[in-house]
Amino acid sequence: MVSTDRLLAFAAMSLLVIVIPGPSVLFVIGRALAHGRRTALATVLGNVLGSYLLVAAVALGLGSLVEQSVAVFLAVKLAGAAYLVFLGVQAFRHRKDMKMSAADGPAQVARGDLRTIADGILVGVTNPKGIVFFAAVLPQFVDHTAGGLPAQMLTLGLVPISIGLITDTVWGLTASAARNWFARSERRLSMIGGAGGFAMIGLGVTVAATGRAD
């Protein structure tokens, strides 16, 4: 069991880290601007699932390998950056084809939702900020004398995941609300879709260029 004081301390630390927008938040905003509310919310779900996979990796001892190995860390980071650029290019290429009904309406098929969630998972699990936070910070709040270290990490990991779910949802809904205004004009919608694509491309380039401190 995780003690209450450790849980609260980790919650405070998590909140301080999460309120600073990182790749996941910017990715959600970019998707919201490019595709709308439904895609943004599916992206948020994928992001938190990907982040919890990082927690599980740390609990199983894999997170420290990624964080300590420069080569592995670089490979994971570049893979995530390349995928962000790819998604941004796709959003920009199809900016003139976007319709609100296609993004938010019931006509969107389940496969599209699942693919969007998968995109979010990939970005979440390759997020350099998440890798460093969970690999370097999470283990510091574990009580080694209490035993059951993997279970403690999995429990503690639910705290930032829950906070991130709430904050990312707010970011996504806010961005998609702005997009709704632009959607009243096909020209404006095309412009905001292109802006979302450029945002994701820029994010991918930024992630690729940042160092281990991210």
C-alpha positions, 0 to 999 in steps of 0.5 A, a space after each residue: 500500500 502507498 502511504 497517504 503522505 507519499 501519494 499527496 506529495 507525488 500528486 503535488 509534484 505531478 500537478 506542477 509538471 503537468 500544468 506546464 504544456 508538453 508534447 501530449 498537450 500540444 498534440 491534443 490541441 493540434 488534433 483538436 484544431 485539425 479534426 475537431 472535438 471527437 478526435 481530440 477526446 480520442 487522442 486524450 484517451 490514447 495519450 493517457 493509455 500511452 502514459 500508463 504504459 510508461 508507468 508499467 514499463 518503469 514498474 517492470 524495470 524497462 523505464 530505467 533502461 530507456 532513460 539511462 541508455 542514450 541510444 535507446 532514449 534517442 531512438 524512442 524520441 525520434 520515432 515519436 517525433 517522426 510520427 508527429 511530423 507525419 500526422 501534421 503533414 497528413 492534417 495539412 494535406 487534407 485541410 480542405 477536405 475537413 467537415 465537422 460532421 466527419 470529425 464529430 458526427 456519428 458517421 465516423 466509424 469505430 475504426 477511425 476512433 481506434 486509429 486515433 486512440 492508437 495515434 495517441 498511445 504512440 505519442 504518449 508512450 514516446 513522450 520524452 517528458 513522460 519517459 524522464 518523469 516516470 523513470 526518474 521521479 516516480 521511483 523516488 516516491 516508492 517506499 522500499 521498506 514496504 515491498 511490492 514495488 511494482 504495485 506501488 508504482 502502478 498505484 502512484 502512476 494513476 495519479 498523474 494519469 488522472 490529472 492528465 486526463 482532466 487537464 488534457 480534456 479541458 485543453 482539447 475541448 477548449 481548442 475544439 470550441 475555437 475550431 467550431 467558430 472557424 467551421 462556420 466558414 470553409 475557408 476559416 476551417 481550412 486555415 485552422 486545419 492547416 494551423 493544426 497540421 503546422 503545429 504538429 509538424 513544429 512539435 515533432 521538430 521540437 521534440 526531435 531537437 530537444 535534449 535529455 532535459 525534456 
